[in-house]
Amino acid sequence: MSETVTSRGAGTDWQAWQESWDRQQEWYMPDREERFRIMLDMVEATVGPEPRVLDLACGTGSITDRVLKRFPKATSTGVDLDPALLTIARGSFATDDRVTFVTADLTDPDWTSHLPYDSYDAVLTATALHWLRSGPLATLYGQLASLVRDDGVFMNADHMIDRTTPRINAVERAHRHVQMERAKESGAVDWAEWWALAGQDPVLAEPTARRYEIYGEHADGETPSAQWHAETLLTAGFGEARPVWCSPSDTLLLALK
C-alpha cells in the first residue's frame, strides 16, 4: 500500500537530522559527495538541467536535496518504505512544492501506480538497492525500464562486488575498516548508533520503531557485480549500460533508455 506523506513535527530541526545522516553515511563512504557530483554531471549531460527525477529508495532525500540545489527548476518524487527516514525527508522539504514523497514497497508489483507521473527523465538511487536480492532487483529493473522516458537515464550508486577478485576485495575492505576505526575514534557515529539516537527523539521514536518492524536490523539483500547490473538492465529494456564512476568499494552505474 502506498500513500503520499505530509509534514509533521514542525519544531524539529530537520536540517540537523539531514546533516547527521550525511555524516553517518560518509563514515562508510568517504567518496559519497564525489559520487553524487558525478551522478548530477551525468543527469545534466543526458537529460539537461530541468529534469523530472524519481529519487528511488530516497531515504532522507539526500539525492533530492542535491538535485534541487544544482538544478533549481527540477522536480523530484521520492519513494521509500522507511517511515523514519521519510519523516525526516517530508519535514525537510515540507515547504518545497517541487518535491513529492510517496510511501511504497519496491517489491510490491503495483508500486509504480502510486507515483504522480507516468514517466521520468531520470531515476536515481544510491546505497539502497543492495537491500534487495537479485530476483526482485531484476523485476524492479524491468519496471524502471517502463518508467524512464526514451533517452532518459537510470543511475544506481551502490556496493557492486566483483567476486572474481577476492584478494583485492579483502585488502580493500581491511584498509577501509582501518580508516573507519580511526574516524570512529574521532567521534564518527555508525549506523547502529545513529538509529539509537533516532529512537530517542520524540518525533522519530515511533516511526523508528515501525521501521524496525519492517526491516529488522538490516534486510537480507545481495551485492551483485557491476557487470550483472549492466546485463540485467540491458535485458530489462535499456539501450546502454556501464559504470561511469567507481571507488575501491562503490560503483555508479548508468543505464540509458
PyRosetta script that sets phi, psi and omega in degrees:
from pyrosetta import init, pose_from_sequence

init()
pose = pose_from_sequence("MSETVTSRGAGTDWQAWQESWDRQQEWYMPDREERFRIMLDMVEATVGPEPRVLDLACGTGSITDRVLKRFPKATSTGVDLDPALLTIARGSFATDDRVTFVTADLTDPDWTSHLPYDSYDAVLTATALHWLRSGPLATLYGQLASLVRDDGVFMNADHMIDRTTPRINAVERAHRHVQMERAKESGAVDWAEWWALAGQDPVLAEPTARRYEIYGEHADGETPSAQWHAETLLTAGFGEARPVWCSPSDTLLLALK")
pose.set_psi(1, 143.0)
pose.set_omega(1, -177.0)
pose.set_phi(2, -125.6)
pose.set_psi(2, 154.6)
pose.set_omega(2, 176.0)
pose.set_phi(3, -154.4)
pose.set_psi(3, 148.5)
pose.set_omega(3, 173.4)
pose.set_phi(4, -82.1)
pose.set_psi(4, 129.8)
pose.set_omega(4, -174.1)
pose.set_phi(5, -96.5)
pose.set_psi(5, 150.6)
pose.set_omega(5, -178.3)
pose.set_phi(6, -121.2)
pose.set_psi(6, 175.0)
pose.set_omega(6, -171.9)
pose.set_phi(7, -80.7)
pose.set_psi(7, 142.0)
pose.set_omega(7, 170.6)
pose.set_phi(8, -142.3)
pose.set_psi(8, 170.2)
pose.set_omega(8, 174.1)
pose.set_phi(9, 65.1)
pose.set_psi(9, 50.2)
pose.set_omega(9, -172.7)
pose.set_phi(10, -61.9)
pose.set_psi(10, -22.5)
pose.set_omega(10, -178.5)
pose.set_phi(11, -85.8)
pose.set_psi(11, -3.3)
pose.set_omega(11, -178.0)
pose.set_phi(12, -77.7)
pose.set_psi(12, 143.6)
pose.set_omega(12, 177.1)
pose.set_phi(13, -83.6)
pose.set_psi(13, 85.8)
pose.set_omega(13, -176.6)
pose.set_phi(14, -66.1)
pose.set_psi(14, -33.6)
pose.set_omega(14, 179.1)
pose.set_phi(15, -62.9)
pose.set_psi(15, -37.9)
pose.set_omega(15, 178.3)
pose.set_phi(16, -64.5)
pose.set_psi(16, -40.0)
pose.set_omega(16, 177.4)
pose.set_phi(17, -66.7)
pose.set_psi(17, -39.6)
pose.set_omega(17, 176.1)
pose.set_phi(18, -59.8)
pose.set_psi(18, -46.6)
pose.set_omega(18, -177.8)
pose.set_phi(19, -65.6)
pose.set_psi(19, -37.9)
pose.set_omega(19, 179.9)
pose.set_phi(20, -68.5)
pose.set_psi(20, -35.4)
pose.set_omega(20, 175.3)
pose.set_phi(21, -63.8)
pose.set_psi(21, -44.1)
pose.set_omega(21, 178.8)
pose.set_phi(22, -59.6)
pose.set_psi(22, -44.6)
pose.set_omega(22, -179.0)
pose.set_phi(23, -64.2)
pose.set_psi(23, -40.7)
pose.set_omega(23, 179.3)
pose.set_phi(24, -63.8)
pose.set_psi(24, -42.3)
pose.set_omega(24, 179.0)
pose.set_phi(25, -67.2)
pose.set_psi(25, -36.4)
pose.set_omega(25, 179.5)
pose.set_phi(26, -68.0)
pose.set_psi(26, -23.3)
pose.set_omega(26, 175.5)
pose.set_phi(27, -61.2)
pose.set_psi(27, -37.5)
pose.set_omega(27, 177.7)
pose.set_phi(28, -82.7)
pose.set_psi(28, -31.9)
pose.set_omega(28, -172.6)
pose.set_phi(29, -133.8)
pose.set_psi(29, 83.7)
pose.set_omega(29, -177.7)
pose.set_phi(30, -63.9)
pose.set_psi(30, -19.1)
pose.set_omega(30, 177.9)
pose.set_phi(31, -93.2)
pose.set_psi(31, 17.3)
pose.set_omega(31, -173.0)
pose.set_phi(32, -58.6)
pose.set_psi(32, -44.0)
pose.set_omega(32, -178.2)
pose.set_phi(33, -69.0)
pose.set_psi(33, -36.9)
pose.set_omega(33, 175.9)
pose.set_phi(34, -62.2)
pose.set_psi(34, -39.7)
pose.set_omega(34, 178.1)
pose.set_phi(35, -62.4)
pose.set_psi(35, -44.5)
pose.set_omega(35, 177.2)
pose.set_phi(36, -63.0)
pose.set_psi(36, -39.4)
pose.set_omega(36, -178.9)
pose.set_phi(37, -61.5)
pose.set_psi(37, -45.1)
pose.set_omega(37, 179.3)
pose.set_phi(38, -65.4)
pose.set_psi(38, -39.6)
pose.set_omega(38, 177.0)
pose.set_phi(39, -56.4)
pose.set_psi(39, -47.0)
pose.set_omega(39, -178.7)
pose.set_phi(40, -72.5)
pose.set_psi(40, -33.0)
pose.set_omega(40, 172.4)
pose.set_phi(41, -56.2)
pose.set_psi(41, -44.4)
pose.set_omega(41, -177.0)
pose.set_phi(42, -74.4)
pose.set_psi(42, -29.5)
pose.set_omega(42, 171.4)
pose.set_phi(43, -60.2)
pose.set_psi(43, -49.6)
pose.set_omega(43, -179.0)
pose.set_phi(44, -63.2)
pose.set_psi(44, -40.0)
pose.set_omega(44, -178.3)
pose.set_phi(45, -66.8)
pose.set_psi(45, -33.5)
pose.set_omega(45, -173.5)
pose.set_phi(46, -95.1)
pose.set_psi(46, -41.0)
pose.set_omega(46, -174.0)
pose.set_phi(47, -125.9)
pose.set_psi(47, 0.9)
pose.set_omega(47, 173.9)
pose.set_phi(48, 91.9)
pose.set_psi(48, -178.8)
pose.set_omega(48, -170.3)
pose.set_phi(49, -90.3)
pose.set_psi(49, 7.8)
pose.set_omega(49, 179.3)
pose.set_phi(50, -128.8)
pose.set_psi(50, 53.5)
pose.set_omega(50, -171.7)
pose.set_phi(51, -77.8)
pose.set_psi(51, 149.3)
pose.set_omega(51, 163.8)
pose.set_phi(52, -91.6)
pose.set_psi(52, 115.4)
pose.set_omega(52, -170.4)
pose.set_phi(53, -111.6)
pose.set_psi(53, 139.1)
pose.set_omega(53, 165.7)
pose.set_phi(54, -105.1)
pose.set_psi(54, 113.7)
pose.set_omega(54, 178.6)
pose.set_phi(55, -89.6)
pose.set_psi(55, 96.8)
pose.set_omega(55, -169.4)
pose.set_phi(56, -85.1)
pose.set_psi(56, 129.4)
pose.set_omega(56, -173.3)
pose.set_phi(57, 53.4)
pose.set_psi(57, 58.9)
pose.set_omega(57, -163.0)
pose.set_phi(58, -72.1)
pose.set_psi(58, -20.8)
pose.set_omega(58, -176.8)
pose.set_phi(59, 60.8)
pose.set_psi(59, -129.2)
pose.set_omega(59, -179.5)
pose.set_phi(60, -80.6)
pose.set_psi(60, -1.4)
pose.set_omega(60, -178.5)
pose.set_phi(61, 92.7)
pose.set_psi(61, 29.5)
pose.set_omega(61, -178.2)
pose.set_phi(62, -59.6)
pose.set_psi(62, -43.8)
pose.set_omega(62, 179.6)
pose.set_phi(63, -69.0)
pose.set_psi(63, -45.2)
pose.set_omega(63, 179.0)
pose.set_phi(64, -55.6)
pose.set_psi(64, -43.7)
pose.set_omega(64, 179.6)
pose.set_phi(65, -58.4)
pose.set_psi(65, -45.4)
pose.set_omega(65, -177.5)
pose.set_phi(66, -74.2)
pose.set_psi(66, -34.8)
pose.set_omega(66, 176.0)
pose.set_phi(67, -60.2)
pose.set_psi(67, -48.7)
pose.set_omega(67, -174.6)
pose.set_phi(68, -71.9)
pose.set_psi(68, -31.0)
pose.set_omega(68, 176.5)
pose.set_phi(69, -68.6)
pose.set_psi(69, -35.7)
pose.set_omega(69, -179.4)
pose.set_phi(70, -85.7)
pose.set_psi(70, -34.8)
pose.set_omega(70, -176.2)
pose.set_phi(71, -124.4)
pose.set_psi(71, 84.7)
pose.set_omega(71, -174.4)
pose.set_phi(72, -59.8)
pose.set_psi(72, -22.6)
pose.set_omega(72, -179.8)
pose.set_phi(73, -94.4)
pose.set_psi(73, 7.6)
pose.set_omega(73, 177.1)
pose.set_phi(74, -75.3)
pose.set_psi(74, 162.4)
pose.set_omega(74, 168.1)
pose.set_phi(75, -126.1)
pose.set_psi(75, 154.0)
pose.set_omega(75, -176.5)
pose.set_phi(76, -141.1)
pose.set_psi(76, 136.4)
pose.set_omega(76, 169.5)
pose.set_phi(77, -111.3)
pose.set_psi(77, 118.8)
pose.set_omega(77, 176.4)
pose.set_phi(78, -99.3)
pose.set_psi(78, 132.1)
pose.set_omega(78, 178.8)
pose.set_phi(79, -127.6)
pose.set_psi(79, 132.7)
pose.set_omega(79, 180.0)
pose.set_phi(80, -161.0)
pose.set_psi(80, 169.3)
pose.set_omega(80, 176.8)
pose.set_phi(81, -110.8)
pose.set_psi(81, -18.2)
pose.set_omega(81, -174.1)
pose.set_phi(82, -72.4)
pose.set_psi(82, 112.9)
pose.set_omega(82, -175.6)
pose.set_phi(83, -68.2)
pose.set_psi(83, -29.5)
pose.set_omega(83, -179.1)
pose.set_phi(84, -74.2)
pose.set_psi(84, -48.1)
pose.set_omega(84, 179.9)
pose.set_phi(85, -65.8)
pose.set_psi(85, -35.8)
pose.set_omega(85, 176.2)
pose.set_phi(86, -67.5)
pose.set_psi(86, -31.4)
pose.set_omega(86, 175.7)
pose.set_phi(87, -62.1)
pose.set_psi(87, -42.5)
pose.set_omega(87, 176.5)
pose.set_phi(88, -65.3)
pose.set_psi(88, -43.2)
pose.set_omega(88, -178.5)
pose.set_phi(89, -61.6)
pose.set_psi(89, -49.5)
pose.set_omega(89, -176.2)
pose.set_phi(90, -68.9)
pose.set_psi(90, -32.4)
pose.set_omega(90, 175.3)
pose.set_phi(91, -67.2)
pose.set_psi(91, -38.3)
pose.set_omega(91, -177.9)
pose.set_phi(92, -67.7)
pose.set_psi(92, -34.3)
pose.set_omega(92, -173.3)
pose.set_phi(93, -113.8)
pose.set_psi(93, 22.4)
pose.set_omega(93, -172.9)
pose.set_phi(94, -59.3)
pose.set_psi(94, -31.0)
pose.set_omega(94, -176.4)
pose.set_phi(95, -101.2)
pose.set_psi(95, 8.5)
pose.set_omega(95, -175.7)
pose.set_phi(96, -105.6)
pose.set_psi(96, 107.8)
pose.set_omega(96, -176.6)
pose.set_phi(97, -77.0)
pose.set_psi(97, 1.1)
pose.set_omega(97, 174.3)
pose.set_phi(98, -81.4)
pose.set_psi(98, -8.6)
pose.set_omega(98, -169.8)
pose.set_phi(99, -121.2)
pose.set_psi(99, 136.3)
pose.set_omega(99, 172.2)
pose.set_phi(100, -128.1)
pose.set_psi(100, 139.1)
pose.set_omega(100, 174.8)
pose.set_phi(101, -117.6)
pose.set_psi(101, 137.5)
pose.set_omega(101, -178.7)
pose.set_phi(102, -126.9)
pose.set_psi(102, 132.9)
pose.set_omega(102, 173.7)
pose.set_phi(103, -88.0)
pose.set_psi(103, 120.4)
pose.set_omega(103, 179.9)
pose.set_phi(104, -158.0)
pose.set_psi(104, 151.0)
pose.set_omega(104, 176.5)
pose.set_phi(105, -95.0)
pose.set_psi(105, 117.3)
pose.set_omega(105, -176.4)
pose.set_phi(106, -67.6)
pose.set_psi(106, -10.0)
pose.set_omega(106, 174.5)
pose.set_phi(107, -93.0)
pose.set_psi(107, -3.2)
pose.set_omega(107, 174.8)
pose.set_phi(108, -76.9)
pose.set_psi(108, 124.0)
pose.set_omega(108, -177.9)
pose.set_phi(109, -57.7)
pose.set_psi(109, -22.8)
pose.set_omega(109, -175.7)
pose.set_phi(110, -103.7)
pose.set_psi(110, 14.0)
pose.set_omega(110, -172.5)
pose.set_phi(111, -62.1)
pose.set_psi(111, -32.0)
pose.set_omega(111, -177.2)
pose.set_phi(112, -68.6)
pose.set_psi(112, -22.3)
pose.set_omega(112, -177.2)
pose.set_phi(113, -69.0)
pose.set_psi(113, -13.9)
pose.set_omega(113, -177.7)
pose.set_phi(114, -96.3)
pose.set_psi(114, -0.2)
pose.set_omega(114, 179.3)
pose.set_phi(115, -77.0)
pose.set_psi(115, 152.0)
pose.set_omega(115, -178.8)
pose.set_phi(116, -75.9)
pose.set_psi(116, -13.6)
pose.set_omega(116, -180.0)
pose.set_phi(117, -129.4)
pose.set_psi(117, 153.0)
pose.set_omega(117, 178.4)
pose.set_phi(118, -84.3)
pose.set_psi(118, -19.5)
pose.set_omega(118, -179.2)
pose.set_phi(119, -148.4)
pose.set_psi(119, 159.9)
pose.set_omega(119, -178.7)
pose.set_phi(120, -136.4)
pose.set_psi(120, 149.0)
pose.set_omega(120, 174.2)
pose.set_phi(121, -71.7)
pose.set_psi(121, -38.5)
pose.set_omega(121, -176.3)
pose.set_phi(122, -143.2)
pose.set_psi(122, 132.1)
pose.set_omega(122, 170.7)
pose.set_phi(123, -112.1)
pose.set_psi(123, 122.1)
pose.set_omega(123, -172.4)
pose.set_phi(124, -125.6)
pose.set_psi(124, 141.0)
pose.set_omega(124, 177.5)
pose.set_phi(125, -151.8)
pose.set_psi(125, 150.7)
pose.set_omega(125, -178.0)
pose.set_phi(126, -147.9)
pose.set_psi(126, 131.9)
pose.set_omega(126, 174.2)
pose.set_phi(127, 50.1)
pose.set_psi(127, 49.0)
pose.set_omega(127, -175.7)
pose.set_phi(128, -139.6)
pose.set_psi(128, -43.4)
pose.set_omega(128, -170.0)
pose.set_phi(129, -76.1)
pose.set_psi(129, -8.7)
pose.set_omega(129, 172.4)
pose.set_phi(130, -67.7)
pose.set_psi(130, -7.3)
pose.set_omega(130, 173.8)
pose.set_phi(131, -74.3)
pose.set_psi(131, -15.3)
pose.set_omega(131, -178.8)
pose.set_phi(132, -100.1)
pose.set_psi(132, 146.1)
pose.set_omega(132, 172.0)
pose.set_phi(133, -78.2)
pose.set_psi(133, 165.6)
pose.set_omega(133, -169.4)
pose.set_phi(134, -63.6)
pose.set_psi(134, -34.1)
pose.set_omega(134, 179.6)
pose.set_phi(135, -63.3)
pose.set_psi(135, -57.1)
pose.set_omega(135, 176.2)
pose.set_phi(136, -60.1)
pose.set_psi(136, -32.6)
pose.set_omega(136, 179.1)
pose.set_phi(137, -67.0)
pose.set_psi(137, -41.5)
pose.set_omega(137, 176.5)
pose.set_phi(138, -62.2)
pose.set_psi(138, -40.0)
pose.set_omega(138, 176.2)
pose.set_phi(139, -62.0)
pose.set_psi(139, -43.9)
pose.set_omega(139, 178.3)
pose.set_phi(140, -60.4)
pose.set_psi(140, -41.7)
pose.set_omega(140, 179.7)
pose.set_phi(141, -61.8)
pose.set_psi(141, -35.5)
pose.set_omega(141, 175.3)
pose.set_phi(142, -63.6)
pose.set_psi(142, -39.7)
pose.set_omega(142, 177.3)
pose.set_phi(143, -66.1)
pose.set_psi(143, -39.4)
pose.set_omega(143, -179.6)
pose.set_phi(144, -66.5)
pose.set_psi(144, -33.7)
pose.set_omega(144, 177.9)
pose.set_phi(145, -60.5)
pose.set_psi(145, -28.3)
pose.set_omega(145, 176.8)
pose.set_phi(146, -83.1)
pose.set_psi(146, -23.5)
pose.set_omega(146, -179.0)
pose.set_phi(147, -84.4)
pose.set_psi(147, -34.4)
pose.set_omega(147, -177.1)
pose.set_phi(148, -78.6)
pose.set_psi(148, 128.7)
pose.set_omega(148, -179.8)
pose.set_phi(149, -67.6)
pose.set_psi(149, 163.6)
pose.set_omega(149, 175.3)
pose.set_phi(150, -57.6)
pose.set_psi(150, 134.4)
pose.set_omega(150, -176.2)
pose.set_phi(151, 70.2)
pose.set_psi(151, 6.4)
pose.set_omega(151, 173.5)
pose.set_phi(152, -81.9)
pose.set_psi(152, 179.9)
pose.set_omega(152, -168.9)
pose.set_phi(153, -135.5)
pose.set_psi(153, 145.0)
pose.set_omega(153, 168.9)
pose.set_phi(154, -120.8)
pose.set_psi(154, 134.2)
pose.set_omega(154, 175.5)
pose.set_phi(155, -132.7)
pose.set_psi(155, 133.9)
pose.set_omega(155, 178.8)
pose.set_phi(156, -124.8)
pose.set_psi(156, 117.0)
pose.set_omega(156, 175.8)
pose.set_phi(157, -106.9)
pose.set_psi(157, 116.6)
pose.set_omega(157, -173.0)
pose.set_phi(158, -166.1)
pose.set_psi(158, 177.3)
pose.set_omega(158, 173.5)
pose.set_phi(159, -72.6)
pose.set_psi(159, 119.9)
pose.set_omega(159, 178.3)
pose.set_phi(160, -131.8)
pose.set_psi(160, 103.0)
pose.set_omega(160, -167.6)
pose.set_phi(161, -93.5)
pose.set_psi(161, 125.9)
pose.set_omega(161, 174.2)
pose.set_phi(162, -89.3)
pose.set_psi(162, 104.7)
pose.set_omega(162, -175.5)
pose.set_phi(163, -81.2)
pose.set_psi(163, 2.3)
pose.set_omega(163, 173.9)
pose.set_phi(164, -84.1)
pose.set_psi(164, -3.4)
pose.set_omega(164, -179.0)
pose.set_phi(165, -125.7)
pose.set_psi(165, 63.4)
pose.set_omega(165, -173.5)
pose.set_phi(166, -64.4)
pose.set_psi(166, -34.3)
pose.set_omega(166, -179.2)
pose.set_phi(167, -71.4)
pose.set_psi(167, -41.8)
pose.set_omega(167, 176.5)
pose.set_phi(168, -61.7)
pose.set_psi(168, -43.7)
pose.set_omega(168, 179.6)
pose.set_phi(169, -59.5)
pose.set_psi(169, -41.6)
pose.set_omega(169, -176.7)
pose.set_phi(170, -67.5)
pose.set_psi(170, -44.2)
pose.set_omega(170, -178.1)
pose.set_phi(171, -70.9)
pose.set_psi(171, -35.7)
pose.set_omega(171, 177.0)
pose.set_phi(172, -62.4)
pose.set_psi(172, -46.0)
pose.set_omega(172, -178.3)
pose.set_phi(173, -64.3)
pose.set_psi(173, -42.6)
pose.set_omega(173, 180.0)
pose.set_phi(174, -62.6)
pose.set_psi(174, -44.3)
pose.set_omega(174, 179.5)
pose.set_phi(175, -64.7)
pose.set_psi(175, -42.4)
pose.set_omega(175, 179.7)
pose.set_phi(176, -61.6)
pose.set_psi(176, -40.3)
pose.set_omega(176, -177.9)
pose.set_phi(177, -72.3)
pose.set_psi(177, -29.9)
pose.set_omega(177, 172.3)
pose.set_phi(178, -62.0)
pose.set_psi(178, -45.1)
pose.set_omega(178, 178.7)
pose.set_phi(179, -63.8)
pose.set_psi(179, -39.1)
pose.set_omega(179, 179.6)
pose.set_phi(180, -64.7)
pose.set_psi(180, -39.9)
pose.set_omega(180, 178.8)
pose.set_phi(181, -65.1)
pose.set_psi(181, -38.4)
pose.set_omega(181, 176.6)
pose.set_phi(182, -62.0)
pose.set_psi(182, -43.4)
pose.set_omega(182, 178.8)
pose.set_phi(183, -64.9)
pose.set_psi(183, -37.5)
pose.set_omega(183, 179.0)
pose.set_phi(184, -62.5)
pose.set_psi(184, -39.9)
pose.set_omega(184, 178.4)
pose.set_phi(185, -64.0)
pose.set_psi(185, -23.5)
pose.set_omega(185, 178.9)
pose.set_phi(186, -92.6)
pose.set_psi(186, 5.0)
pose.set_omega(186, 173.9)
pose.set_phi(187, 110.3)
pose.set_psi(187, 5.5)
pose.set_omega(187, 179.4)
pose.set_phi(188, -63.6)
pose.set_psi(188, 144.2)
pose.set_omega(188, -180.0)
pose.set_phi(189, -101.8)
pose.set_psi(189, 130.3)
pose.set_omega(189, -179.6)
pose.set_phi(190, -93.2)
pose.set_psi(190, -178.5)
pose.set_omega(190, -176.7)
pose.set_phi(191, -55.7)
pose.set_psi(191, -52.2)
pose.set_omega(191, -176.1)
pose.set_phi(192, -63.8)
pose.set_psi(192, -40.7)
pose.set_omega(192, -179.8)
pose.set_phi(193, -67.1)
pose.set_psi(193, -39.1)
pose.set_omega(193, 179.4)
pose.set_phi(194, -62.0)
pose.set_psi(194, -44.6)
pose.set_omega(194, -179.7)
pose.set_phi(195, -68.2)
pose.set_psi(195, -31.9)
pose.set_omega(195, 175.8)
pose.set_phi(196, -63.5)
pose.set_psi(196, -40.7)
pose.set_omega(196, 177.0)
pose.set_phi(197, -64.7)
pose.set_psi(197, -42.3)
pose.set_omega(197, 178.5)
pose.set_phi(198, -61.1)
pose.set_psi(198, -39.0)
pose.set_omega(198, -179.6)
pose.set_phi(199, -67.5)
pose.set_psi(199, -17.6)
pose.set_omega(199, 179.2)
pose.set_phi(200, -93.5)
pose.set_psi(200, -9.8)
pose.set_omega(200, -178.3)
pose.set_phi(201, -78.7)
pose.set_psi(201, 134.7)
pose.set_omega(201, -176.9)
pose.set_phi(202, -58.7)
pose.set_psi(202, -34.8)
pose.set_omega(202, -178.6)
pose.set_phi(203, -83.4)
pose.set_psi(203, -34.7)
pose.set_omega(203, -174.0)
pose.set_phi(204, -93.9)
pose.set_psi(204, -10.9)
pose.set_omega(204, -174.7)
pose.set_phi(205, -59.4)
pose.set_psi(205, -47.5)
pose.set_omega(205, -176.7)
pose.set_phi(206, -68.7)
pose.set_psi(206, -48.4)
pose.set_omega(206, 176.8)
pose.set_phi(207, -64.9)
pose.set_psi(207, -28.0)
pose.set_omega(207, 175.4)
pose.set_phi(208, -67.1)
pose.set_psi(208, -41.7)
pose.set_omega(208, 176.9)
pose.set_phi(209, -61.3)
pose.set_psi(209, -39.2)
pose.set_omega(209, 179.6)
pose.set_phi(210, -68.2)
pose.set_psi(210, -36.4)
pose.set_omega(210, -179.4)
pose.set_phi(211, -66.7)
pose.set_psi(211, -32.9)
pose.set_omega(211, 176.3)
pose.set_phi(212, -70.0)
pose.set_psi(212, -29.7)
pose.set_omega(212, 174.1)
pose.set_phi(213, -65.8)
pose.set_psi(213, -33.6)
pose.set_omega(213, -178.7)
pose.set_phi(214, -78.4)
pose.set_psi(214, -48.8)
pose.set_omega(214, -168.6)
pose.set_phi(215, -105.3)
pose.set_psi(215, -25.4)
pose.set_omega(215, -166.6)
pose.set_phi(216, 72.1)
pose.set_psi(216, -153.4)
pose.set_omega(216, -179.7)
pose.set_phi(217, -69.5)
pose.set_psi(217, -40.3)
pose.set_omega(217, 179.1)
pose.set_phi(218, -165.9)
pose.set_psi(218, 144.6)
pose.set_omega(218, 179.7)
pose.set_phi(219, -72.1)
pose.set_psi(219, 156.9)
pose.set_omega(219, -177.9)
pose.set_phi(220, -91.7)
pose.set_psi(220, 71.9)
pose.set_omega(220, -177.4)
pose.set_phi(221, -94.2)
pose.set_psi(221, -167.1)
pose.set_omega(221, 179.8)
pose.set_phi(222, -135.6)
pose.set_psi(222, 164.4)
pose.set_omega(222, 179.0)
pose.set_phi(223, -130.7)
pose.set_psi(223, 70.6)
pose.set_omega(223, -179.9)
pose.set_phi(224, -65.8)
pose.set_psi(224, 166.4)
pose.set_omega(224, -175.1)
pose.set_phi(225, -72.0)
pose.set_psi(225, 164.1)
pose.set_omega(225, 175.0)
pose.set_phi(226, -59.8)
pose.set_psi(226, -36.7)
pose.set_omega(226, 178.1)
pose.set_phi(227, -61.3)
pose.set_psi(227, -42.1)
pose.set_omega(227, 177.8)
pose.set_phi(228, -61.1)
pose.set_psi(228, -46.1)
pose.set_omega(228, 179.4)
pose.set_phi(229, -59.1)
pose.set_psi(229, -47.6)
pose.set_omega(229, -178.4)
pose.set_phi(230, -61.7)
pose.set_psi(230, -47.4)
pose.set_omega(230, -178.5)
pose.set_phi(231, -64.5)
pose.set_psi(231, -37.9)
pose.set_omega(231, -179.7)
pose.set_phi(232, -69.0)
pose.set_psi(232, -38.6)
pose.set_omega(232, 177.6)
pose.set_phi(233, -66.9)
pose.set_psi(233, -38.4)
pose.set_omega(233, 176.4)
pose.set_phi(234, -64.3)
pose.set_psi(234, -43.2)
pose.set_omega(234, 177.4)
pose.set_phi(235, -62.4)
pose.set_psi(235, -34.1)
pose.set_omega(235, -178.5)
pose.set_phi(236, -71.2)
pose.set_psi(236, -20.0)
pose.set_omega(236, 178.6)
pose.set_phi(237, 127.9)
pose.set_psi(237, 2.5)
pose.set_omega(237, 174.3)
pose.set_phi(238, -78.6)
pose.set_psi(238, 153.5)
pose.set_omega(238, -175.3)
pose.set_phi(239, -85.6)
pose.set_psi(239, -35.6)
pose.set_omega(239, 179.9)
pose.set_phi(240, -143.9)
pose.set_psi(240, 151.3)
pose.set_omega(240, 178.1)
pose.set_phi(241, -159.2)
pose.set_psi(241, 132.9)
pose.set_omega(241, 174.7)
pose.set_phi(242, -167.6)
pose.set_psi(242, 161.5)
pose.set_omega(242, 173.2)
pose.set_phi(243, -65.6)
pose.set_psi(243, 141.8)
pose.set_omega(243, 174.9)
pose.set_phi(244, -117.9)
pose.set_psi(244, -4.6)
pose.set_omega(244, 176.8)
pose.set_phi(245, -163.1)
pose.set_psi(245, 148.2)
pose.set_omega(245, 171.1)
pose.set_phi(246, -153.9)
pose.set_psi(246, 152.4)
pose.set_omega(246, 168.7)
pose.set_phi(247, -112.5)
pose.set_psi(247, 179.8)
pose.set_omega(247, 176.7)
pose.set_phi(248, -58.2)
pose.set_psi(248, -23.5)
pose.set_omega(248, -174.8)
pose.set_phi(249, -120.6)
pose.set_psi(249, -13.4)
pose.set_omega(249, -174.0)
pose.set_phi(250, -131.8)
pose.set_psi(250, 158.0)
pose.set_omega(250, 179.5)
pose.set_phi(251, -135.1)
pose.set_psi(251, 141.5)
pose.set_omega(251, 169.8)
pose.set_phi(252, -108.9)
pose.set_psi(252, 111.9)
pose.set_omega(252, -177.7)
pose.set_phi(253, -107.0)
pose.set_psi(253, 132.4)
pose.set_omega(253, -178.3)
pose.set_phi(254, -113.1)
pose.set_psi(254, 133.8)
pose.set_omega(254, 174.3)
pose.set_phi(255, -123.7)
pose.set_psi(255, 129.3)
pose.set_omega(255, -179.9)
pose.set_phi(256, -105.4)
pose.set_psi(256, 129.9)
pose.set_omega(256, -178.4)
pose.set_phi(257, -72.7)
pose.dump_pdb("model.pdb")
